[in-house]
Amino acid sequence: QNTQVGVQVNMLEDKVTDDIYYYAPLAGFGTKKAAENFLNKLSRKGFFVVLKEHTGRTSGGNTRIWYQVVTDFYKDKSQLESIVNTLVKQENLKSVSIISC
C-alpha cells in the first residue's frame, strides 16, 4: 500500500504558503518478498512504513523493478528525525536521509 499525501499551495498577494511533509527512504530491495519482510518487521515494532515500487533501466537498457521501504509522511520533522534515529540504531541502517515534499 502506498500512502499519498497531497501538498496544497495557496497563493495570496504573491505569497506562497504550503504544507511541507517529510519522509525517509529506509532501505531498497531487489525482490518484493525481501521488502515485504522488512516492512512487516518494522510494522510489528509499531513503525508506520510503506512499500514503494520503482521501475528503472539497467545500463544495458533492460527494465528493472526494485522496492523501497519508506516511512509514512510526517508534518513534524523533529518527530521523524527521532524515529529515523531509532531505526538507524535498531536496524543498523546506513545513509538514511529525510526528504521534504
Order of alpha helices (4+ residues) and beta strands (2+ residues): beta-beta-beta-beta-alpha-beta-beta-alpha-beta
